[in-house]
């Protein structure tokens, strides 16, 4: 990922980013993160409760700590 921050002539902060996109499954992403040394917790993307990802939902929150 490449990120550029700069101030425009009118003083506004301008944010530009360039990054490659790829498609992976949630289990694949978890595996990739673990392989490079992260501890991974996958959670359901649910505003009512914090609970582990069920494996069926198409929405998840990843918490990765190195």
VEXMILUM-465764 format. One record per residue: residue number from 1; residue in three letters; x, y, z of N, C-alpha, C, CB in turn. Coordinates in Angstrom, 1 decimal. Glycine has a CB too. Layout:
+-----+---------+--------+--------+--------+--------+--------+--------+--------+--------+--------+--------+--------+--------+
| num | residuo |    n_u |    n_v |    n_w |   ca_u |   ca_v |   ca_w |    c_u |    c_v |    c_w |   cb_u |   cb_v |   cb_w |
+-----+---------+--------+--------+--------+--------+--------+--------+--------+--------+--------+--------+--------+--------+
| NUM |     ALA |      X |      Y |      Z |      X |      Y |      Z |      X |      Y |      Z |      X |      Y |      Z |
...
+-----+---------+--------+--------+--------+--------+--------+--------+--------+--------+--------+--------+--------+--------+
//
This chain:
+-----+---------+--------+--------+--------+--------+--------+--------+--------+--------+--------+--------+--------+--------+
| num | residuo |    n_u |    n_v |    n_w |   ca_u |   ca_v |   ca_w |    c_u |    c_v |    c_w |   cb_u |   cb_v |   cb_w |
+-----+---------+--------+--------+--------+--------+--------+--------+--------+--------+--------+--------+--------+--------+
|   1 |     UNK |    0.8 |   -1.2 |    0.0 |    0.0 |    0.0 |    0.0 |    0.9 |    1.2 |    0.0 |   -1.0 |    0.0 |    1.2 |
|   2 |     UNK |    0.5 |    2.2 |   -0.8 |    1.2 |    3.4 |   -0.9 |    0.3 |    4.6 |   -0.5 |    1.9 |    3.7 |   -2.3 |
|   3 |     UNK |    0.6 |    5.4 |    0.5 |   -0.2 |    6.4 |    1.0 |    0.5 |    7.8 |    0.9 |   -0.7 |    6.1 |    2.4 |
|   4 |     UNK |   -0.2 |    8.8 |    0.4 |    0.3 |   10.1 |    0.3 |   -0.6 |   11.1 |    1.0 |    0.6 |   10.5 |   -1.2 |
|   5 |     UNK |   -0.1 |   11.9 |    1.9 |   -0.9 |   13.0 |    2.5 |   -0.2 |   14.3 |    2.1 |   -1.0 |   12.8 |    4.0 |
|   6 |     UNK |   -1.0 |   15.2 |    1.7 |   -0.5 |   16.5 |    1.4 |   -1.5 |   17.6 |    1.6 |    0.0 |   16.6 |   -0.1 |
|   7 |     UNK |   -1.1 |   18.8 |    1.7 |   -2.0 |   19.9 |    1.9 |   -2.3 |   20.6 |    0.6 |   -1.5 |   20.9 |    3.0 |
|   8 |     UNK |   -3.5 |   20.8 |    0.2 |   -3.9 |   21.5 |   -1.0 |   -3.6 |   23.0 |   -0.8 |   -5.4 |   21.3 |   -1.4 |
|   9 |     UNK |   -3.7 |   23.8 |   -1.9 |   -3.4 |   25.2 |   -1.8 |   -4.4 |   25.9 |   -0.9 |   -3.5 |   25.8 |   -3.2 |
|  10 |     UNK |   -5.6 |   25.4 |   -0.7 |   -6.6 |   26.0 |    0.1 |   -6.6 |   25.5 |    1.6 |   -8.0 |   25.7 |   -0.4 |
|  11 |     UNK |   -5.5 |   24.7 |    1.9 |   -5.3 |   24.2 |    3.3 |   -6.0 |   22.9 |    3.6 |   -5.8 |   25.3 |    4.2 |
|  12 |     UNK |   -6.7 |   22.4 |    2.7 |   -7.4 |   21.0 |    2.9 |   -6.3 |   19.9 |    2.9 |   -8.5 |   20.7 |    1.9 |
|  13 |     UNK |   -6.5 |   18.9 |    3.8 |   -5.6 |   17.8 |    3.8 |   -6.1 |   16.8 |    2.7 |   -5.5 |   17.1 |    5.2 |
|  14 |     UNK |   -5.2 |   16.4 |    1.8 |   -5.6 |   15.6 |    0.7 |   -5.0 |   14.2 |    0.9 |   -5.2 |   16.1 |   -0.7 |
|  15 |     UNK |   -5.8 |   13.2 |    0.8 |   -5.3 |   11.8 |    1.1 |   -5.4 |   11.0 |   -0.2 |   -6.2 |   11.1 |    2.2 |
|  16 |     UNK |   -4.4 |   10.4 |   -0.6 |   -4.4 |    9.5 |   -1.8 |   -3.7 |    8.2 |   -1.5 |   -3.6 |   10.2 |   -3.0 |
|  17 |     UNK |   -4.3 |    7.1 |   -1.9 |   -3.7 |    5.8 |   -1.6 |   -3.8 |    5.0 |   -2.9 |   -4.4 |    5.1 |   -0.5 |
|  18 |     UNK |   -2.8 |    4.1 |   -3.0 |   -2.8 |    3.1 |   -4.1 |   -2.5 |    1.8 |   -3.5 |   -1.7 |    3.5 |   -5.2 |
|  19 |     UNK |   -3.3 |    0.8 |   -3.9 |   -3.0 |   -0.5 |   -3.3 |   -3.6 |   -1.6 |   -4.3 |   -3.6 |   -0.7 |   -1.9 |
|  20 |     UNK |   -3.0 |   -2.7 |   -4.2 |   -3.5 |   -3.9 |   -5.0 |   -4.7 |   -4.5 |   -4.3 |   -2.4 |   -4.9 |   -5.3 |
|  21 |     UNK |   -5.6 |   -5.0 |   -5.0 |   -6.8 |   -5.7 |   -4.4 |   -6.6 |   -7.2 |   -4.7 |   -8.1 |   -5.1 |   -4.9 |
|  22 |     UNK |   -7.0 |   -8.0 |   -3.8 |   -7.0 |   -9.4 |   -4.0 |   -8.3 |  -10.0 |   -3.3 |   -5.7 |  -10.1 |   -3.6 |
|  23 |     UNK |   -8.7 |  -11.1 |   -3.7 |   -9.8 |  -11.8 |   -3.1 |   -9.3 |  -13.1 |   -2.5 |  -10.9 |  -12.1 |   -4.1 |
|  24 |     UNK |   -9.5 |  -13.2 |   -1.2 |   -9.2 |  -14.4 |   -0.4 |  -10.4 |  -14.7 |    0.5 |   -7.9 |  -14.3 |    0.4 |
|  25 |     UNK |  -10.5 |  -16.0 |    0.9 |  -11.5 |  -16.3 |    1.9 |  -11.1 |  -15.9 |    3.3 |  -11.8 |  -17.9 |    1.8 |
|  26 |     UNK |  -12.0 |  -15.8 |    4.2 |  -11.7 |  -15.5 |    5.6 |  -10.7 |  -16.5 |    6.1 |  -12.9 |  -15.4 |    6.4 |
|  27 |     UNK |  -10.9 |  -17.8 |    6.0 |   -9.9 |  -18.8 |    6.5 |   -8.6 |  -18.6 |    5.9 |  -10.4 |  -20.2 |    6.3 |
|  28 |     UNK |   -8.5 |  -18.3 |    4.6 |   -7.2 |  -18.1 |    3.9 |   -6.5 |  -16.9 |    4.5 |   -7.4 |  -17.9 |    2.4 |
|  29 |     UNK |   -7.2 |  -15.8 |    4.7 |   -6.6 |  -14.6 |    5.3 |   -6.1 |  -14.9 |    6.7 |   -7.7 |  -13.4 |    5.4 |
|  30 |     UNK |   -6.9 |  -15.6 |    7.5 |   -6.5 |  -16.0 |    8.8 |   -5.2 |  -16.8 |    8.8 |   -7.6 |  -16.7 |    9.6 |
|  31 |     UNK |   -5.1 |  -17.7 |    7.9 |   -3.9 |  -18.6 |    7.7 |   -2.7 |  -17.8 |    7.3 |   -4.2 |  -19.7 |    6.7 |
|  32 |     UNK |   -2.9 |  -16.9 |    6.3 |   -1.8 |  -16.0 |    5.9 |   -1.2 |  -15.2 |    7.1 |   -2.2 |  -15.1 |    4.7 |
|  33 |     UNK |   -2.1 |  -14.6 |    7.8 |   -1.7 |  -13.8 |    9.0 |   -1.0 |  -14.6 |   10.0 |   -2.9 |  -13.1 |    9.6 |
|  34 |     UNK |   -1.5 |  -15.8 |   10.3 |   -0.8 |  -16.7 |   11.3 |    0.6 |  -17.1 |   10.8 |   -1.7 |  -17.9 |   11.5 |
|  35 |     UNK |    0.7 |  -17.4 |    9.5 |    2.0 |  -17.8 |    8.9 |    3.1 |  -16.8 |    9.0 |    1.8 |  -18.2 |    7.4 |
|  36 |     UNK |    2.7 |  -15.5 |    9.1 |    3.7 |  -14.4 |    9.2 |    3.8 |  -13.9 |   10.6 |    3.3 |  -13.3 |    8.3 |
|  37 |     UNK |    3.2 |  -14.7 |   11.6 |    3.5 |  -14.4 |   13.0 |    2.4 |  -13.7 |   13.8 |    4.7 |  -13.7 |   13.1 |
|  38 |     UNK |    1.2 |  -13.5 |   13.2 |    0.2 |  -12.8 |   13.9 |   -0.7 |  -13.8 |   14.7 |   -0.7 |  -12.0 |   13.0 |
|  39 |     UNK |   -1.2 |  -13.3 |   15.8 |   -2.3 |  -14.0 |   16.6 |   -3.5 |  -13.4 |   16.0 |   -2.2 |  -13.8 |   18.1 |
|  40 |     UNK |   -4.5 |  -14.3 |   15.6 |   -5.7 |  -13.8 |   14.9 |   -6.9 |  -14.2 |   15.6 |   -5.7 |  -14.4 |   13.5 |
|  41 |     UNK |   -7.8 |  -13.3 |   15.8 |   -9.2 |  -13.5 |   16.3 |  -10.2 |  -13.1 |   15.2 |   -9.4 |  -12.8 |   17.7 |
|  42 |     UNK |  -11.1 |  -13.9 |   14.8 |  -12.1 |  -13.6 |   13.8 |  -13.4 |  -13.5 |   14.6 |  -12.2 |  -14.7 |   12.7 |
|  43 |     UNK |  -14.1 |  -12.3 |   14.4 |  -15.3 |  -12.1 |   15.1 |  -16.4 |  -11.8 |   14.1 |  -15.2 |  -10.9 |   16.0 |
|  44 |     UNK |  -17.7 |  -12.1 |   14.5 |  -18.8 |  -11.8 |   13.7 |  -18.9 |  -10.3 |   13.6 |  -20.1 |  -12.4 |   14.3 |
|  45 |     UNK |  -19.3 |   -9.7 |   12.5 |  -19.6 |   -8.3 |   12.3 |  -21.0 |   -8.1 |   12.7 |  -19.3 |   -7.8 |   10.8 |
|  46 |     UNK |  -21.2 |   -8.0 |   14.1 |  -22.5 |   -7.9 |   14.7 |  -22.5 |   -6.8 |   15.7 |  -23.0 |   -9.2 |   15.3 |
|  47 |     UNK |  -23.4 |   -5.8 |   15.6 |  -23.4 |   -4.7 |   16.6 |  -24.0 |   -5.1 |   17.9 |  -24.1 |   -3.5 |   16.0 |
|  48 |     UNK |  -24.7 |   -6.2 |   17.9 |  -25.4 |   -6.6 |   19.2 |  -24.6 |   -7.4 |   20.1 |  -26.6 |   -7.4 |   18.8 |
|  49 |     UNK |  -23.5 |   -8.1 |   19.6 |  -22.7 |   -9.0 |   20.5 |  -21.3 |   -9.2 |   19.9 |  -23.4 |  -10.3 |   20.7 |
|  50 |     UNK |  -20.4 |   -9.4 |   20.8 |  -19.0 |   -9.8 |   20.3 |  -18.9 |  -11.3 |   20.5 |  -17.9 |   -9.1 |   21.1 |
|  51 |     UNK |  -18.8 |  -12.0 |   19.3 |  -18.7 |  -13.5 |   19.4 |  -17.8 |  -14.0 |   18.2 |  -20.1 |  -14.1 |   19.3 |
|  52 |     UNK |  -17.3 |  -15.1 |   18.4 |  -16.4 |  -15.7 |   17.3 |  -17.2 |  -15.8 |   16.0 |  -15.9 |  -17.1 |   17.7 |
|  53 |     UNK |  -16.4 |  -15.7 |   14.9 |  -17.0 |  -15.8 |   13.6 |  -17.5 |  -17.2 |   13.4 |  -16.0 |  -15.5 |   12.5 |
|  54 |     UNK |  -18.7 |  -17.4 |   12.9 |  -19.4 |  -18.7 |   12.9 |  -18.9 |  -19.5 |   11.7 |  -20.9 |  -18.5 |   12.7 |
|  55 |     UNK |  -18.3 |  -18.9 |   10.7 |  -17.9 |  -19.6 |    9.5 |  -18.9 |  -19.5 |    8.4 |  -17.6 |  -21.0 |    9.8 |
|  56 |     UNK |  -20.1 |  -19.0 |    8.7 |  -21.1 |  -19.0 |    7.7 |  -21.4 |  -17.6 |    7.2 |  -22.4 |  -19.5 |    8.2 |
|  57 |     UNK |  -21.1 |  -16.6 |    8.0 |  -21.4 |  -15.2 |    7.7 |  -20.4 |  -14.7 |    6.6 |  -21.3 |  -14.3 |    8.9 |
|  58 |     UNK |  -20.9 |  -13.7 |    5.8 |  -20.0 |  -13.1 |    4.8 |  -19.4 |  -11.8 |    5.3 |  -20.8 |  -12.8 |    3.5 |
|  59 |     UNK |  -19.6 |  -11.5 |    6.6 |  -19.0 |  -10.3 |    7.2 |  -18.3 |  -10.7 |    8.5 |  -20.1 |   -9.3 |    7.5 |
|  60 |     UNK |  -17.1 |  -10.2 |    8.6 |  -16.3 |  -10.5 |    9.8 |  -15.4 |   -9.4 |   10.1 |  -15.5 |  -11.8 |    9.6 |
|  61 |     UNK |  -15.0 |   -9.4 |   11.4 |  -14.0 |   -8.4 |   11.9 |  -12.7 |   -9.2 |   12.3 |  -14.5 |   -7.6 |   13.1 |
|  62 |     UNK |  -11.6 |   -8.8 |   11.8 |  -10.3 |   -9.5 |   12.1 |   -9.6 |   -8.7 |   13.1 |   -9.5 |   -9.8 |   10.8 |
|  63 |     UNK |   -9.1 |   -9.3 |   14.1 |   -8.2 |   -8.6 |   15.1 |   -6.9 |   -9.4 |   15.0 |   -8.8 |   -8.6 |   16.6 |
|  64 |     UNK |   -5.8 |   -8.8 |   14.6 |   -4.5 |   -9.4 |   14.4 |   -3.4 |   -8.7 |   15.3 |   -4.1 |   -9.5 |   12.9 |
|  65 |     UNK |   -2.7 |   -9.5 |   16.1 |   -1.7 |   -8.9 |   17.0 |   -0.4 |   -9.6 |   16.7 |   -2.1 |   -9.0 |   18.5 |
|  66 |     UNK |    0.7 |   -8.8 |   16.6 |    2.0 |   -9.4 |   16.4 |    2.9 |   -9.2 |   17.6 |    2.6 |   -8.9 |   15.1 |
+-----+---------+--------+--------+--------+--------+--------+--------+--------+--------+--------+--------+--------+--------+
//
